């Protein structure tokens, strides 16, 4: 179960991850597509995966800090 701290981190970091996903989608489009466009689904998937990874890593670091203290 997610704690309130993890959910707050997830909701705070999601806009940043979404901007990174948009930029990655745009860079891919510039490199490989004939016309430049943003693939919104790909950008959203990248943002969710990046956000989930960062939230998991933050919770893991928090647990290790509690265990060593």
Secondary structure, 3 states (H helix, E strand, C coil): CCCHHHHHHHHHHHHHHHHHHHHHHHHHHHHHCCCCCCCHHHHHHHHHHHHHHHHHHHHHHHHHHHHHC
